[in-house]
Amino acid sequence: MPHPAAGHLHSIPREIDDRELSKYVRFDPDSGQITVLDQRMLLIHGFTLAALRRELIERLGVEATRQLFTRLGYQQGMEDARRLNAAESGDLKRTFAYGPRLREMQGFVRNQAVDQIQFNQETGDFWGDYYWESSWEADIHRAQFGVSGAPACWMMVGYATGFTTALMGRPILWREVECVAMGHARCRVVGQPLEECDDAEAHLSFLQVEDFIATPRRRATRPARATGQEEAARQLPDLIGASNSFNEVAYLIKRVAPTDATVLLTGESGVGKERFSKALHALGPRAERPFISINCAAIPHDLVEAELFGVEKGAFTGATVSRPGRFERASGGTLFLDEISSLPLHAQGKLLRVLQEGELERVGDTQVRSIDVRIIAATNRDLRSEVEAGRFREDLFFRLNVFPVKIPPLRERREDIPLLVDTFVKRYATRFGKNIAGLSRNASEKLWAYDWPGNIRELENIIERAVILAENDGSIDVEHLFSGGEQIPLSRPSLIPTDARAEAPLRPGAEIPVQHAIDRLLDAQLSLEEAERLMISTALQRTEGNLSAAARLLKLRRGQLQYRVDKRGAEGNEGR
């Protein structure tokens, strides 16, 4: 197995003290809970999971099941890494050393290093080479299906990828090059940065929405669907993720993409609603037909009807030629109505009629034209509230709300940040003719901690700026990222130090050792104002922005919390 030049890489220690790691594992029969790193765990019979795995393969096929188990492993590895690294106070050598042992304790595999993990987070360099012995996945796959033509340790590969990606702040891909399920004596995996893997695309289908959405059935006379999917993947490189939130959206897209159903995309500004609308079109039965997009908020109210439905020559001053509207231009294809809540009420009524009747009249014309379009609408407002306020027609809302899909904000899918960052760094490094080594450790931590009010759009803009500011052949650091007036996030210290975790009970309602928490805050050199802001931000995040619930957590009245939030916002605006 070729080994990269790695003289500048840090090697992890070979010897692991299980007593150090076991303090993160607690069995509490009285509460019916097992916890590892404060995460609820379950002891489940291996044969039960094996039966589930087999049934999924028989129902969904090998490839779909592989993608599912790899994503599950990725999520587990990502979460274990974040928690373990915080518990070890950011000591990456210890965290990398504990990772393989932690998976052994969970019963999946026995790790034997061919080459110990070597890394340099400042440059992004990484290398790992392991034998996997006693792999549960490989053994059960061979027992159930015989010798396979492909590796079968799907969840383990996903776990290793998620674990190292979380710690390095850039995608690190592990590939299984030998597997007991294929007839080899033992399994073997190698891990290295994504861009160094020649066959990376073959291993990344579990991360991309385009690849795990079922292909719609086509008539034999139409072009092969594979071509359409390849084109979608080229056009939509940002739709990647393995977080639970992303997977929930992907599942809904999988269900609705092959249909003609009207879809209502909701979510905050910048979450990628237009990109998801293009994915729905590209993966649906109208993929070879037009995709027309219109931002309803950008159209003057007196021109909305002309833009949507077209206009006849002489209909009004300035109408010197007849022209079709967006509905006619989208004929046979898809019409994306972005910011639908911005439509004036008179246009909402006419839009409703067109949607119900499937026909329209151009402004200034009497001819009725039939239209056949699929509607995808999007909004960053709560349409039900808009209906209650009288700003949106209830009947139009019901007509659009056939298949609602809520796109999660970036702060609810932080596990996907390294994957998105890698995509954006490559894009802008290529555009600006630069070579970027990666992100510094501090930069990765700040990206994780930032609240992302502008979501993926803001992330892309920040990375574009950082690529411009970073030195060629250098790394991106914090000063390159947050130079546009953003409030650099505080590093969030672990409130329970390592030595206290072993002693603190981990059952519901257990008290956190307050003195330890105060000591940690003081060690982090937080001011009183910063500590208050951190507590408020954490409470709001935990309650998903619900002020009343956050106030109860903070032992405040709602009005008191509202005052502090408003004051903090005003101070932030003054500093811009």
TORVOTI-384325 format. One record per residue (C-alpha): x, y, z; residue number from 1. Coordinates in Angstrom, 3 decimals. Example, Ala and Ser with C-alpha at 12.3 -4.5 7.8 and 13.67 -1.06 7.14 Angstrom:
2
- u:v:w:seq
- 12.300:-4.500:7.800:1
- 13.670:-1.060:7.140:2
END
This chain:
576
- u:v:w:seq
- 0.000:0.000:0.000:1
- 1.635:3.291:-1.024:2
- 2.306:5.688:1.822:3
- 2.422:9.471:1.390:4
- 5.420:11.468:2.458:5
- 4.497:12.134:6.051:6
- 7.551:13.450:7.855:7
- 5.633:16.479:9.106:8
- 2.617:14.537:10.338:9
- 1.793:13.864:13.997:10
- 1.457:10.203:14.961:11
- -1.067:9.070:17.538:12
- 0.116:7.052:20.559:13
- -0.008:3.293:20.167:14
- -0.903:2.363:23.732:15
- -4.398:3.104:25.038:16
- -5.282:3.129:28.716:17
- -8.781:1.649:28.824:18
- -9.326:3.140:32.246:19
- -9.110:6.604:30.720:20
- -11.662:5.746:28.049:21
- -14.000:3.671:30.218:22
- -14.826:6.664:32.408:23
- -16.998:7.909:29.548:24
- -19.091:4.727:29.689:25
- -21.772:4.369:32.349:26
- -24.298:1.648:33.074:27
- -27.248:2.821:35.160:28
- -29.767:-0.029:35.492:29
- -31.866:1.990:37.949:30
- -32.740:4.503:35.228:31
- -32.682:1.935:32.429:32
- -29.909:3.815:30.631:33
- -26.483:3.105:29.192:34
- -24.498:6.171:28.168:35
- -21.260:6.695:26.261:36
- -20.011:10.280:26.222:37
- -23.420:11.281:27.589:38
- -25.170:9.685:24.607:39
- -27.967:7.186:25.155:40
- -26.843:3.735:23.974:41
- -28.637:0.430:23.505:42
- -27.387:-3.127:23.813:43
- -29.138:-4.871:20.937:44
- -28.857:-8.477:19.853:45
- -26.476:-8.815:16.909:46
- -28.781:-11.289:15.178:47
- -31.606:-8.718:15.306:48
- -29.550:-6.092:13.491:49
- -28.347:-8.776:11.084:50
- -31.951:-9.698:10.280:51
- -32.814:-6.041:9.700:52
- -29.799:-5.616:7.433:53
- -30.765:-8.644:5.382:54
- -34.377:-7.546:5.044:55
- -33.326:-4.089:3.887:56
- -31.030:-5.623:1.265:57
- -33.839:-7.838:0.008:58
- -36.350:-4.975:-0.083:59
- -34.182:-2.022:-1.153:60
- -31.214:-3.682:-2.831:61
- -27.562:-3.790:-1.869:62
- -26.636:-0.286:-3.008:63
- -29.490:1.513:-1.223:64
- -28.811:-0.426:1.979:65
- -25.106:0.334:1.736:66
- -25.852:4.044:1.453:67
- -28.218:3.916:4.430:68
- -25.792:2.081:6.735:69
- -22.870:4.248:5.640:70
- -24.816:7.400:6.477:71
- -25.771:5.989:9.880:72
- -22.130:5.190:10.589:73
- -21.074:8.662:9.436:74
- -23.510:10.294:11.867:75
- -22.276:8.089:14.736:76
- -18.635:8.833:13.995:77
- -19.248:12.566:13.669:78
- -21.065:12.754:17.020:79
- -18.566:10.550:18.880:80
- -15.679:12.658:17.589:81
- -17.223:15.979:18.608:82
- -18.045:14.761:22.100:83
- -14.783:12.910:22.660:84
- -12.685:15.826:21.420:85
- -14.549:18.209:23.755:86
- -14.077:15.819:26.675:87
- -10.350:15.589:25.908:88
- -10.077:19.393:25.744:89
- -9.152:19.364:22.082:90
- -6.185:16.982:22.404:91
- -6.349:15.501:18.910:92
- -3.668:12.895:19.480:93
- -5.632:11.367:22.328:94
- -8.950:11.718:20.510:95
- -7.618:9.997:17.388:96
- -6.122:7.271:19.570:97
- -9.379:6.731:21.446:98
- -11.598:6.613:18.350:99
- -10.670:3.108:17.105:100
- -10.724:1.762:20.665:101
- -14.148:3.272:21.309:102
- -15.551:1.435:18.284:103
- -14.007:-1.776:19.578:104
- -15.789:-1.243:22.891:105
- -19.032:-0.895:20.943:106
- -18.479:-4.383:19.500:107
- -18.114:-3.678:15.790:108
- -14.523:-4.563:14.945:109
- -10.977:-5.153:16.202:110
- -8.510:-2.557:14.878:111
- -4.906:-3.394:14.101:112
- -2.804:-0.526:12.740:113
- -0.727:-1.153:9.644:114
- 0.335:2.493:9.847:115
- -0.928:4.502:12.788:116
- -3.032:7.554:12.029:117
- -0.772:10.470:11.116:118
- -2.109:13.966:10.683:119
- -1.410:17.669:10.548:120
- -4.558:19.681:11.032:121
- -2.928:22.966:10.056:122
- -2.086:21.672:6.559:123
- -4.927:19.141:6.311:124
- -2.571:16.214:5.662:125
- -3.835:12.843:6.882:126
- -3.011:9.179:6.508:127
- -4.324:6.013:8.137:128
- -4.026:2.310:7.311:129
- -5.734:-0.375:9.431:130
- -6.625:-4.022:9.413:131
- -10.147:-4.705:10.663:132
- -10.398:-8.078:12.341:133
- -13.563:-9.737:13.600:134
- -15.691:-7.280:11.637:135
- -19.316:-7.919:12.519:136
- -20.540:-6.513:9.220:137
- -18.173:-8.546:7.046:138
- -18.839:-11.780:8.926:139
- -22.618:-11.453:8.837:140
- -22.682:-10.418:5.170:141
- -20.643:-13.451:4.124:142
- -22.746:-15.760:6.292:143
- -25.981:-14.452:4.762:144
- -24.987:-13.966:1.116:145
- -21.742:-15.828:0.550:146
- -18.663:-14.300:-1.033:147
- -19.423:-10.795:-2.292:148
- -17.992:-8.811:-5.158:149
- -17.722:-5.648:-3.069:150
- -16.732:-4.657:0.494:151
- -19.441:-4.952:3.148:152
- -18.238:-2.980:6.207:153
- -20.512:-0.088:5.369:154
- -21.299:1.304:8.790:155
- -17.665:1.044:9.887:156
- -16.463:2.924:6.787:157
- -19.056:5.607:7.457:158
- -18.043:5.804:11.118:159
- -14.353:6.210:10.329:160
- -15.143:8.839:7.680:161
- -17.404:10.827:10.000:162
- -15.021:10.572:12.964:163
- -11.943:11.813:11.109:164
- -13.866:14.403:9.084:165
- -15.173:15.973:12.300:166
- -11.686:16.205:13.801:167
- -9.844:17.381:10.692:168
- -12.484:19.879:9.606:169
- -12.252:18.606:6.018:170
- -13.590:15.433:4.357:171
- -11.376:12.440:5.110:172
- -12.478:9.383:3.164:173
- -11.869:5.826:4.331:174
- -11.992:3.107:1.679:175
- -12.151:-0.618:2.271:176
- -9.558:-2.173:-0.039:177
- -9.868:-5.714:1.335:178
- -12.855:-7.368:2.985:179
- -13.618:-10.760:4.529:180
- -16.963:-10.616:2.701:181
- -14.977:-10.652:-0.569:182
- -12.946:-13.687:0.464:183
- -9.914:-11.880:1.888:184
- -8.299:-13.125:5.084:185
- -9.167:-9.858:6.852:186
- -10.535:-6.446:6.122:187
- -8.236:-3.493:5.408:188
- -9.015:0.210:5.138:189
- -7.023:3.288:4.226:190
- -7.979:6.869:5.032:191
- -6.814:10.043:3.308:192
- -8.172:13.461:2.259:193
- -11.008:13.269:-0.213:194
- -9.197:15.093:-3.025:195
- -6.315:12.605:-2.891:196
- -8.602:9.646:-3.672:197
- -8.767:8.899:-7.392:198
- -11.992:6.914:-7.028:199
- -13.693:9.178:-4.464:200
- -16.938:9.511:-6.427:201
- -17.532:5.779:-6.213:202
- -17.543:6.016:-2.423:203
- -19.514:9.221:-1.905:204
- -22.985:8.343:-3.162:205
- -24.211:8.132:0.431:206
- -23.557:11.880:0.794:207
- -25.265:13.293:-2.294:208
- -29.002:13.768:-2.626:209
- -28.893:13.237:-6.393:210
- -27.449:9.773:-6.025:211
- -29.770:8.258:-3.455:212
- -33.037:9.468:-4.973:213
- -34.688:6.722:-6.972:214
- -34.600:7.187:-10.731:215
- -38.087:7.735:-12.188:216
- -39.253:5.170:-14.690:217
- -39.148:6.419:-18.257:218
- -40.731:5.439:-21.501:219
- -38.407:3.522:-23.772:220
- -38.490:6.327:-26.333:221
- -36.971:8.847:-23.933:222
- -33.225:9.336:-23.368:223
- -31.501:7.154:-20.789:224
- -32.082:8.497:-17.307:225
- -28.471:8.041:-16.254:226
- -27.522:10.970:-18.461:227
- -30.044:13.204:-16.686:228
- -28.756:12.182:-13.270:229
- -25.161:12.827:-14.266:230
- -26.185:16.271:-15.472:231
- -28.011:16.912:-12.189:232
- -24.929:15.953:-10.213:233
- -22.829:18.388:-12.240:234
- -25.278:21.234:-11.781:235
- -26.069:20.657:-8.106:236
- -22.787:19.968:-6.294:237
- -23.926:21.708:-3.094:238
- -26.656:19.212:-2.261:239
- -24.493:17.024:-0.090:240
- -24.923:15.919:3.481:241
- -25.226:13.008:5.846:242
- -26.904:14.635:8.844:243
- -30.279:13.463:10.118:244
- -31.883:16.759:9.090:245
- -30.545:16.475:5.561:246
- -31.616:12.851:5.303:247
- -35.175:13.738:6.295:248
- -35.365:16.211:3.413:249
- -33.765:13.715:1.056:250
- -36.374:11.113:1.975:251
- -39.209:13.514:1.152:252
- -37.565:14.441:-2.138:253
- -37.210:10.762:-2.946:254
- -40.932:10.287:-2.481:255
- -42.125:13.304:-4.446:256
- -39.528:13.724:-7.218:257
- -41.006:11.141:-9.634:258
- -44.470:12.738:-9.419:259
- -46.084:15.910:-10.748:260
- -47.290:16.982:-7.297:261
- -47.043:20.627:-6.257:262
- -44.242:21.075:-3.710:263
- -43.958:23.880:-1.149:264
- -40.391:24.420:0.079:265
- -40.104:26.321:3.353:266
- -37.132:27.416:5.406:267
- -34.989:30.359:6.310:268
- -33.344:32.538:3.715:269
- -30.207:30.951:2.319:270
- -30.950:27.294:3.087:271
- -30.881:26.330:-0.589:272
- -34.542:26.209:-1.580:273
- -33.802:27.027:-5.223:274
- -31.145:24.323:-5.421:275
- -33.581:21.781:-4.040:276
- -36.192:22.931:-6.551:277
- -33.698:22.298:-9.370:278
- -32.974:18.863:-7.925:279
- -36.699:18.041:-7.900:280
- -36.958:19.071:-11.537:281
- -33.772:17.318:-12.660:282
- -34.784:14.065:-11.001:283
- -38.446:14.146:-12.027:284
- -40.364:13.103:-15.125:285
- -40.035:16.602:-16.680:286
- -36.238:16.737:-16.532:287
- -35.826:17.284:-20.291:288
- -38.366:20.113:-20.297:289
- -37.806:23.746:-19.212:290
- -37.156:24.838:-15.650:291
- -38.281:28.448:-15.198:292
- -37.660:30.393:-12.005:293
- -39.181:33.677:-10.865:294
- -38.581:35.642:-7.677:295
- -41.989:37.021:-6.778:296
- -40.456:39.565:-4.382:297
- -38.459:41.176:-7.189:298
- -41.421:41.970:-9.466:299
- -43.174:45.363:-9.226:300
- -46.767:44.764:-8.179:301
- -48.211:46.292:-11.348:302
- -46.153:43.937:-13.535:303
- -46.795:40.653:-11.715:304
- -49.595:39.480:-14.005:305
- -47.652:40.317:-17.155:306
- -44.590:38.460:-15.874:307
- -46.536:35.374:-14.842:308
- -49.181:35.128:-17.564:309
- -47.753:37.122:-20.487:310
- -48.937:40.231:-22.272:311
- -50.451:41.106:-25.649:312
- -49.186:43.966:-27.773:313
- -50.932:47.222:-26.847:314
- -52.292:45.935:-23.544:315
- -50.732:48.925:-21.790:316
- -48.270:51.708:-22.496:317
- -44.929:50.177:-23.331:318
- -46.322:46.815:-24.426:319
- -45.001:47.092:-27.984:320
- -44.822:43.357:-28.631:321
- -46.678:40.279:-27.481:322
- -44.696:38.006:-25.220:323
- -45.375:34.854:-23.204:324
- -45.228:34.837:-19.424:325
- -43.346:32.477:-17.167:326
- -46.164:29.909:-17.206:327
- -46.041:29.570:-20.992:328
- -42.253:29.473:-21.053:329
- -42.347:26.610:-18.522:330
- -44.860:24.633:-20.599:331
- -44.327:20.918:-20.088:332
- -41.705:21.594:-17.432:333
- -41.433:23.155:-13.988:334
- -42.202:26.662:-12.718:335
- -40.426:27.680:-9.510:336
- -42.221:30.479:-7.655:337
- -39.691:31.794:-5.144:338
- -40.810:34.042:-2.263:339
- -44.441:33.248:-3.068:340
- -45.611:35.114:0.044:341
- -44.606:38.409:-1.622:342
- -47.300:38.191:-4.301:343
- -49.952:40.925:-3.954:344
- -53.451:39.709:-3.150:345
- -54.920:40.529:-6.565:346
- -52.229:38.406:-8.243:347
- -52.777:35.597:-5.745:348
- -56.397:35.290:-6.879:349
- -55.460:35.043:-10.544:350
- -52.680:32.596:-9.790:351
- -55.148:30.384:-7.939:352
- -57.471:30.332:-10.933:353
- -54.631:29.332:-13.279:354
- -53.556:26.538:-10.959:355
- -57.096:25.224:-10.608:356
- -58.162:25.524:-14.241:357
- -54.887:24.754:-15.990:358
- -55.395:27.656:-18.380:359
- -54.616:31.367:-18.585:360
- -55.190:34.563:-20.514:361
- -52.411:36.989:-21.293:362
- -52.859:40.555:-20.100:363
- -54.867:42.374:-22.754:364
- -55.932:39.193:-24.543:365
- -59.115:37.136:-24.678:366
- -57.617:33.910:-25.957:367
- -57.539:31.100:-23.390:368
- -54.323:29.078:-23.436:369
- -53.927:25.686:-21.776:370
- -50.837:25.246:-19.660:371
- -49.148:22.152:-18.258:372
- -46.545:22.940:-15.626:373
- -45.379:21.488:-12.365:374
- -45.398:24.076:-9.578:375
- -42.697:24.317:-6.940:376
- -43.179:27.255:-4.566:377
- -40.877:28.503:-1.835:378
- -41.098:30.899:1.077:379
- -39.097:31.892:4.138:380
- -42.259:33.019:5.941:381
- -44.880:31.021:7.796:382
- -47.748:31.009:5.294:383
- -50.264:29.968:7.926:384
- -49.410:33.101:9.889:385
- -49.625:35.131:6.690:386
- -53.122:33.707:6.106:387
- -54.172:34.613:9.652:388
- -52.830:38.140:9.139:389
- -54.837:38.500:5.932:390
- -51.795:38.843:3.693:391
- -52.138:35.502:1.927:392
- -55.192:33.771:0.535:393
- -56.174:30.676:2.444:394
- -57.442:28.874:-0.659:395
- -54.138:29.499:-2.470:396
- -52.220:28.246:0.550:397
- -54.145:24.978:0.514:398
- -53.557:24.693:-3.234:399
- -49.797:25.089:-2.795:400
- -49.424:23.072:0.410:401
- -49.876:19.701:-1.309:402
- -46.438:18.398:-0.382:403
- -44.585:20.679:2.070:404
- -40.851:20.174:2.589:405
- -39.067:22.142:5.304:406
- -35.373:22.725:4.520:407
- -33.399:22.797:7.797:408
- -31.106:25.725:8.638:409
- -27.384:25.074:8.593:410
- -27.114:25.235:12.391:411
- -29.318:22.111:12.523:412
- -27.055:20.183:10.147:413
- -23.601:21.144:11.387:414
- -22.297:17.662:10.538:415
- -22.517:18.690:6.878:416
- -20.348:21.813:7.256:417
- -16.990:20.081:6.467:418
- -18.479:18.557:3.314:419
- -19.918:21.874:2.141:420
- -16.722:23.735:3.001:421
- -14.686:21.267:0.954:422
- -17.003:21.797:-2.027:423
- -16.800:25.588:-1.812:424
- -13.028:25.693:-1.239:425
- -12.445:23.573:-4.337:426
- -14.837:25.695:-6.391:427
- -13.298:29.056:-5.553:428
- -9.705:27.860:-5.462:429
- -10.202:26.660:-9.032:430
- -11.944:29.878:-10.061:431
- -9.218:32.108:-8.595:432
- -6.315:29.898:-9.634:433
- -5.115:29.201:-6.088:434
- -4.026:26.158:-4.140:435
- -5.562:26.061:-0.655:436
- -4.166:23.488:1.766:437
- -7.281:23.431:3.946:438
- -8.584:25.035:7.130:439
- -6.736:25.563:10.368:440
- -8.026:23.836:13.463:441
- -9.206:27.127:14.943:442
- -11.037:28.026:11.738:443
- -12.838:24.661:11.692:444
- -13.952:25.092:15.289:445
- -15.258:28.600:14.648:446
- -17.231:27.438:11.609:447
- -18.823:24.749:13.771:448
- -19.685:27.193:16.568:449
- -21.060:29.993:14.360:450
- -24.873:30.316:14.287:451
- -25.158:30.837:10.491:452
- -28.033:33.337:10.219:453
- -27.487:33.383:6.445:454
- -27.221:29.591:6.216:455
- -25.540:27.927:3.228:456
- -25.555:31.122:1.185:457
- -23.582:32.825:3.943:458
- -21.210:29.867:4.253:459
- -20.471:29.971:0.534:460
- -19.845:33.724:0.633:461
- -17.542:33.398:3.655:462
- -15.524:30.634:1.994:463
- -15.246:32.599:-1.268:464
- -13.881:35.576:0.678:465
- -11.517:33.346:2.669:466
- -10.077:31.779:-0.483:467
- -9.381:35.258:-1.847:468
- -7.667:36.403:1.368:469
- -5.690:33.228:2.099:470
- -2.142:32.920:0.817:471
- -1.534:30.646:-2.152:472
- -0.433:27.196:-0.903:473
- -1.531:28.289:2.570:474
- -4.400:27.426:4.900:475
- -7.592:29.312:5.683:476
- -7.610:30.760:9.191:477
- -10.145:32.666:11.298:478
- -9.067:36.103:10.080:479
- -9.813:35.029:6.509:480
- -13.303:33.793:7.393:481
- -14.863:36.423:9.634:482
- -13.691:39.655:8.032:483
- -17.047:40.918:6.800:484
- -18.525:42.174:10.053:485
- -19.680:38.798:11.347:486
- -19.527:38.260:15.086:487
- -16.809:35.677:15.688:488
- -18.336:32.932:17.816:489
- -17.032:32.210:21.275:490
- -15.412:28.847:21.765:491
- -17.902:26.885:23.800:492
- -16.088:25.176:26.664:493
- -17.276:21.859:27.986:494
- -19.087:22.697:31.214:495
- -18.215:19.355:32.787:496
- -14.456:18.743:32.930:497
- -12.986:15.335:32.291:498
- -12.366:14.486:35.926:499
- -15.914:15.473:36.908:500
- -17.596:13.378:34.207:501
- -16.547:10.150:35.841:502
- -18.122:11.169:39.127:503
- -21.277:12.936:37.938:504
- -24.419:10.784:37.649:505
- -25.712:10.614:34.074:506
- -29.385:10.020:34.688:507
- -32.233:12.433:33.845:508
- -32.483:15.271:36.329:509
- -28.926:14.866:37.596:510
- -27.287:18.081:38.759:511
- -24.293:19.469:36.876:512
- -21.412:20.337:39.230:513
- -21.876:24.108:39.194:514
- -18.460:24.998:40.601:515
- -16.757:23.007:37.845:516
- -18.864:24.811:35.260:517
- -17.878:28.196:36.679:518
- -14.215:27.167:36.738:519
- -14.383:26.178:33.078:520
- -15.964:29.478:32.095:521
- -13.277:31.410:33.973:522
- -10.541:29.274:32.433:523
- -11.928:30.217:29.019:524
- -11.418:33.902:30.014:525
- -15.021:34.817:29.270:526
- -16.310:38.159:30.458:527
- -19.581:38.315:32.363:528
- -21.295:39.737:29.273:529
- -19.860:36.964:27.100:530
- -21.003:34.311:29.555:531
- -24.519:35.756:29.574:532
- -24.598:35.895:25.784:533
- -23.382:32.300:25.595:534
- -26.085:31.098:28.011:535
- -28.822:32.952:26.116:536
- -27.615:31.659:22.754:537
- -27.411:28.082:24.050:538
- -30.883:28.256:25.622:539
- -32.405:29.600:22.394:540
- -30.657:26.935:20.357:541
- -31.832:24.184:22.698:542
- -35.441:25.419:22.494:543
- -35.276:26.054:18.721:544
- -35.799:29.786:19.190:545
- -38.807:29.527:21.509:546
- -38.419:32.554:23.786:547
- -40.841:31.344:26.436:548
- -39.163:27.952:26.748:549
- -35.695:29.546:26.760:550
- -36.803:31.966:29.485:551
- -37.937:29.040:31.652:552
- -34.519:27.408:31.250:553
- -32.821:30.638:32.311:554
- -35.242:31.253:35.212:555
- -36.367:34.541:33.622:556
- -39.681:36.026:32.623:557
- -40.252:36.121:28.887:558
- -40.119:39.914:28.853:559
- -36.771:39.924:30.625:560
- -35.290:37.560:28.070:561
- -36.799:39.528:25.188:562
- -35.141:42.689:26.549:563
- -31.742:40.997:26.695:564
- -32.098:39.542:23.190:565
- -33.153:42.923:21.751:566
- -30.314:44.670:23.574:567
- -27.784:42.196:22.260:568
- -29.092:42.665:18.710:569
- -28.908:46.450:19.003:570
- -25.321:46.289:20.273:571
- -24.384:44.003:17.389:572
- -25.867:46.408:14.855:573
- -24.033:49.364:16.360:574
- -20.773:47.502:15.964:575
- -21.265:47.018:12.246:576
END
